[in-house]
Amino acid sequence: MLTLDRRLVGLLLLTAVSPAIEAIVLVSLGFVAAQGLASQTSAVWPYDTYHDLRWLFVYHDSWAMFLFWFALLLVFRGVFHTVLVVLAWPAEMPRPPVRWLLRRNFGLALLVAIVVAPWAAISVAASVVALSWVLLASLLPMFLLAPFLQRAAVVRAWWRGLPSVSLVGWSLMNFVVLTVAGAVCWSVPGWWTVPVAAAAGVANGLLWNRTVRSALLAPRVRWARVPATPIVAILALAVPMLVPPLVNVVPGKELDVEVMVLDQPLPPEVTHAVIVLAGYGSDYDGEQPPDPRVERFSYRGLGPDGKPLPYDRDDTTISVADSVRLLEEQVDRLHHRTARQVALVGESEGAMVARTYLQQRSHPAVDMLIMFSPLINAGRAYYPPRDQSRGWGVVTGWQLRLLFGLVDLAGGPGSGPDEPFIRSLVDNAPFYRNQLMCPLPGVRIVAFVPTSTAAEAPPGDYTEIPVFQVPGVHGGLLHRGLVSDQLITFLDGEAIHQHRDEYPLLQRLSAAWQAPPLAIAVNPAWAASRQPDPAFTGKVCLPTR
């Protein structure tokens, strides 16, 4: 019979090998954007299942392929977890027969996959829209559920009672290890990723050992008769509805582009006429700005008198192509009315519309673009339209339709995966992934980027235009006076930029929890607009071959 030390060595070797293998594959492919995910291959439940499902939800192109790989993953996890539990089992406690452990772990592999699937799907949605709050909505339930699910492989009545304090502590440590390991994997060059992933696997093995011991040797289970795990799982379903209101009360959220430009006249030294494009979910009552040189872009277009029409939040769901057409008409009318050069100031969706307009239909009078909270590296995943039964992410698309349909019924945010604006990001992803933050001849461009943007895209060079990084969340920036002054400075013709030291670190720390990007080259739906892929180059603005 193996001694405890030999079993521990076997456990550590086993948990180190699988991350190393995935890291070797990713480095060989040059898939730099996904290298930090390798350390999660041998993580303690449920993070390893979260890892598997994010890969599966992105990389399947039919229902048959999805079901095949899903079944294979269940078999692998059932066997793998059984072996890990046997090796981590405390020597001082009698162990159930391996057959019992196999049955338990096969069943739990399916159960945990069902519990984790919604949050893995939402992480894919986060990579489509490049919004940090969507990523947060996918990760918070995992963080809450982890200490409850980590008892499941070894405790018979695991769904009842609260996890011990030590198990909660090891679960927190598990999250920290995976976060730091992902950051280090992205920070080291090339093949150094492999030993880093293997070292993270060793840490995973130690956590498996501690977690199993904590689950088995807990002195007394609190609330032993209460079905705590199902209750927590149900409560976790409310997280996607709770995160947006919480984000809205973050300090600085009230500072948006409308406040800075539309509510007061521009200084006389600004010679441009300005069109302000508000973001997704905004509305407009038709009130004209105090400065006649300034107009609000209308997602409903212009009235017979040439003035922007009032619109409500539902009007912002139109496709980017439709918005570009409306913007083209409004630019022409404003330039004709004022005889001035035109500057575009866009926030979030408005920034995407303005940048797409400049790429496709730019008027020669438009020579300035200011973007607030652009959706950097959006469109990193794909799912086909509702009427197509095949295509990358087909199952994920239907799962997102179901999830957002339920959220809508419960009174949450009503944005769904088939809205025309969201569909625009999915269908034109190569442009938004590679060209959004690139310079244009004859146009001065700057992007005001909140620190939350660091959690919205994989590490790497994300811009070739000047950026002004400032504390804040998407759609809102702190330091109102600073941002307003810098905006006027740029409109007055001066260059501005600011880089914050914490931004690259936040990029690396958050990127381990993103879904892997779909390679641009594999998707036939992107063939007409194919671009170099930042997921493999780590750079943007590379010329199209």
N, C-alpha and C positions, 0 to 999 in steps of 0.2 A: 504493500500500500504506500502511496506517495506521502512523504512528510509534508508538513505545512509549508516549509520553506520552498520545497520543490513545486508544490502547487502554486504558490505565489509567483515563483519565477515563470512557470508555465502560463499563468494568467497574464503577467506583464508582457511576455513575448507575444501572446495571442492578440492582445489589445494594441500592441505596437505594430504588428505586421499589416493589418488591414488599412490603417491610415497611410502607412508607407507605400503600400501598393497603389492606393488611389492617388497619392501625391506623384508617384512615378508616372502614372498614366497622364495626369494633368500637365506635368512639366514636359513630358514627351510631346504632347499635343500643342504646347505653348499656350494653354488655356489659363492665362494669368488671372483672369477675373474670378475663377472658381477655386484657386489653389488653397485658399484659407478654409474651405469646407472639408478638406481631407481629414482633419483631426476629429471630426464628429462621427466618423465611421464606426468607431468602437465606444462612443460615449454611452453613459448610463441612460436607460430609458427615462423620458421619451425622446431625448434629443437625437439619438441615432435614428429613430423612426422619422422624426422631423427632417433629418438629413436625407433619408431615402426618398421620402415623398416629394420633397422639393425637386429633386432630380427627376423623378418619374413624372410629375405634373408638367414639367417643361419639355422633357424628351420622350414623348410618345406621339405617334401620328395617326393612330386608329384605336378604336375600342378594343380590338383583338390584341394589339400590342400592349395596351395598358393592362388588360386583364392578365396576359401572360407574365409580364414583368412584376405585376402586383403579387401574383401567386408565388413567383420565384422568390421575391423579397420576403414574403411571409414564411416560407420554408427555411430560407437562410437565417432569418432572425430567430425563428423558433429553435433551430439547432444551435446557433451561435450563442444565444442567451443561456441555453441549457448548459453548455460547456462552461461558460463563464461563471454561472451560479455554482456549479459543482466545484470549480477551482477556488471560488471565493468563500465557500461554506466554512463556517468556523469549526475547527477540529473538536471543540468541546461539546458540540451539539450533534445529536443524531440527524442524519440527512435522509429525506424521503428517497424512495427508489428513483433511479434515473427515468424510468418509464413515466412515473407521475410527473416529474419535472418537465419531461418532453410534452406531455399532454397539456400541462399548465402553460408552458411557454408558447406552444403553437396557438392555443386559444387566445392568449394575451397578445400575441403578435397581431392577430386580427383585430382584437378589441382596441388596442392602443392605436393601431393604424386608423380605425374609424374615428376615435376621439381626436387624433392629431390632424386628420385630413382637412378639416375646415381651415385650420390655422396655416397649414402648408399652402393651401390654395390662396388664402389672403396674402401670403408672402409673395406669391406669383403676381397677384394683382398689384402689390406694392412696386414690383419691378416694372410693371406696365406704366403706371402713372408717376413713378418716381416721387412719391410723397412719404415723408418720414412717419407721419401719423398712421398711415396704413400699415407700414412695417411694424410700428409699435403695437397696433391692434392685433397683429398676427403673433407677436412674441410674448406679450403679457400673459395670455392664457397658458402658454407653455410654461412660463415661469411659475405661475400659480399652481398648475397641475403636477409639476415634476415631483415634489416630495410625496404626493399621494400615490402616483403611479409607480414610484420606485420601490414600493413594498410589494407590488403585485406578483413578482416572480417567485417570492419565497414565503409569503404569509398567506394562510388559507383565507381568512376573512379580511382581506386587504381593503375592501371597499368600506369597512366600518371603522369608525374612530379617527382620531387625528394622528398624523405622523409625529414622531418624537422630535424634540428640539434638535438632537444630534442629526437626525435625518434631514431636517430642514437646513441645517448648517452645511451638511455635505452636498445637498442639492444646490445651495447657493455657490459653494466652491466649484461644483461642476460647471455652472454657468460661467463663472469667472475664468476657469481654466480654458474653456472652449473659446471665450471671447479673446483672451490674451493670445492663445495659440493661433487663432485665425489672423490676428494682427501681426504676429511675428512671421507667420508663413508668407504674408504679403510683403513683409519688410526685407526679408533676406533675398539674395539674388539666386535665380535659377535653381540648380539642383540642391542648394542648401535647404530648400523647402522640404525635401524628403526626410533628412534627419530631424528637422523641427517637428514634422508631422508624427514621426515615430516617437519622439520624446513626449509629445502630447498624448500619444497612445499609451505610453507607460503611465502617465498621470491618470488617464482614464482607467487603467487597470487598478491602480491604487484606490481610485474612487469606487470602482465596483466592489473591491474588497471591503472598504469602509461602509459602503451603503448596505451591502448584504448583512454585515455584522450588526449595523445599527437597526435594521429592520427586524432581525431575529432576536436580538438581545435587548430590545426595548423593555424597560422595567415594568411599565404599566401603560396600557393604551387608554388615553383619555377619550371620553364620549364613545366608549366601546360599542354601544348599541345603536349609535347614530350612523346612517349611511352617508358619511361625510364626503367620500369621493364622488358619488353621483351628484350630490348637492353642489359641490365645487365645480364639477363639469358643466352643470346646467347654468350656474352663475357666470361661468366663463363665457357663455354664449352672449352675454350682455356687453362684453368688452368692446366689440366694434361699434356699439351705439354710444358707449360712454366716452370713448377717446376723443371724438370731435368736439363735444362740449368742453371737455377738459382743456384741449388745445386752445379753444377760443378764449379761455380766461387767463392764458399765460401772459405775463406782462409784455407789452410791446405789440400784442396782436391788434390793438386798436390803431396802430400807425400803418396805414395803407396808402397806396398811391393817390387815391381820391383826396385824402386829407391834405396831402402835401401840395397838390397841383391844382385841384379843382375848387378849393374853398377860398382861395385868395388870389389876387392879381399877381402876375409874374413881374419881377423887377424890370424896369425899362431897358436894362442892358441886354436882356434876352431878346434877340431879334427874330427868333423862329415862331411860327405858329405850332401849336402842340395838339396832338390827339392822344387822349388818355384811354387805354384799353384795360378795363377792370377784369378781374379774374372770374373763375368758375363760381357759379352760385351768386354772383352779384346781381343787383337790380338798379334801375334808374327811373326816376319819376318825371323826367323831362325838364327839370329845372336847369336853366342855362348858367354856366360858370360866370363869375363876375368879370373875368377878362375875356374880351371878344376874340382874342387870339387863340383861346383854348376851347376845345370841344371834347365831349365825352363820346367815345365810340359806342355805337348802338348795335347790339346783336340782332336788332330788327331792321336796321337800315335807316334811311333818311325819309322824311315826310315830303310832301309836295313843295313845302317852303324851303327845303334843303336842310332843315334842322334834324338832329338825331332824334329818332322816335324813342319814347319810353319803352322799357323792357322789364321783364321779371326774370327770376332765377332760371326758370325752365327754358328761356330763350338762349341761355349760355350753353345749352347742350348741343347746339348745332355743330356740324362738322367744321373742321378747320378750313376746308375748301370754301364752304359757304361764307364763313367769316372773312376770309381773304377777299372774296368777291365784294362783300359789303365794304370792307376797308378800302379797297381800290376806289370805289365810288366816292367815299367820304374824303379821301385824300385829294382826289381831283377837285371836289367842290370847295374844300377849305383852301387849297392853293389858289384856285381861281378867285375866291372871295377876298383873300388877304394879300395876294401877290407876294407871299413870303415862302421861304424854305420851310419844310415841315419836319418836326421831330416827333417820333413815336415813343410814348412811354407806356410800356405794357407790364402787367403784373400777372404771374402765373399763366393761366390760359391766354390772357392778353399778350403776354410776352411770346408765347408760342405762335399765336396768330401773326403778330407783327414780324417776327423773324421769318416765318414761312412766306409772308407777303413779300418781304425784301428779297427772298430767294427766287420767287416765281414771277411777281408782277410789279416790281418796284417802279415807282414814279421817279423821274430824275430830280424832282424837288425834294424828295425825302433823303436827307443826308445825315440823320442822327437817329440812333435807337438806344433807349435806356430800358433794360429789362430788370424787373424786380421779381425775385423768386422764380426764375425759369425752371421748368421741369427737366433737370439735367439728366442726360442718359436715360430718357424715358423709352418705352418700347423694348425692354430687354426680354420680353416673353411674347408668346403669340397664342392665339386661339382662333379658329376659323369662325366665320359668320354663322348665325343660327341655322341657315338653310343648307350648310355643308356638313357632311357626315364624316369627313376625313380631314386631316391637317394637323400640324403640330399643336398639341395642347387641346385637342378636341374634347376630351373628358373634363379637363380643367375648366374650359369655357362653360360647360353645362353645370359644373359644380358652383362656379361663381354666379351663374344666373340663379341657381337655387338659393344660395346664401344671401345674395343681395335682394332677392325677392322676399325672403323671410324677414330681413332687416327692414325692408320697406313696409311690409305688413305690420311690423312692430312699431312703426313710427320713427325709424332711424333715417339716416341719409339715403335719399332715393336714387343716387347715381348707380347705374347698372353697367355691366360689361359691354352691352350693345348700344349704349348711347353714341350718337354720331361723333361727338368730340373724342370719347375714349377710343372708338373705332379708328379715328384718324391717327391716334398715337400708335395703335397696333399695326395698321396697314402701312404707315409711312415711317416705321421704326428705324430703318437704316439712316435716313436723313437726321432724325432727332438724336440718334446715338452718336453720329460722327460729325455732323455739320452745324448743329444748333449753336455751339459756342465758338464759331469760327468767324474771322473777319471778312468783310465784304469791301471790294474796291469802292472808294468814294463815300463810304458811310462810316461815321464815328460810332462806335458801339461800346457800351459798358454794361456790366451786370452787377446789381446789388444782390449779394448772396447771403442769406441768413445761415447761421452755424448749423441749423437743423439739416441743411442741404448735405452736410457731410455724411449723414446717415442714409442718403437717398441713392447713392451709386457706388460701385466698386472703387477701390483706390486706383490711383493713376492720374495722368495728366487729363484734366477734364475741360480745359479751356485754352484757347489761343487768343482770347480777347481780354482786355483789362477787367478785373473783377474787384469789387469792393466788399470784402467779407466783414460782416457785422453781426453781433449777437442778436438772435431773434429766431422766430419760427416761420414756417412757410406762410406767406401773406402778411407778415408783420415784422417790423424791425425795431429794436431798441435804439436809444439815442436819437430821438426825433430831430433835435436841432442839428446834430452832426449830419444825418442823412439828408435833411432838407437843404442844408448849406452845400453839401457835395453835389446834390442834384442840380442846384442852380449854377454851381461852378462849372459842371459839365455842359449844361445848356449854354453857358456863356462862352464856351469854346476851349476850356482848359481840360487837360488830361487829369484823371483821378484813378487811384487804385489803392487797395489796402489788403494785405494778407495777414491773417492771424495765425499765431504759432500752433494753436490747438487744432486747427482745421484738419491737417493731414492725419493727426493722431486719431481724431474722431472718425475720420474715414475708415481707418484700419480697424478700429475697435468695433464698429457697427457692421462692417461688411461680412463678417462670418455668419450673420443671420439673414442675409439676403438670399433669394433664390438664384441658382446659377443662370446666367444669361443664355438664351438660345442663340447658337452661332448663326450669324447672318447667312453664311454660305449654304446652310443645309435647308433653308426654307424657300421652296419654290414661289411662295406668295410674295417674297421680297426680290425676286429676280430682276424685275423691271427697274428697281431703284437701288440695286446692290451697292454697298459702300464698304470701304475697309472697316474691319471689326475691332473696336476698342477692347472687346473682351479678350482678344488675342494679342493685340499690339500694345495695349496699355496707353494708347495715345488717341487723340481726336484730331480732326482736320487733315488727315492724310488724304492725298489725292486719289480719286477713283481711277482704277486701272482701265 
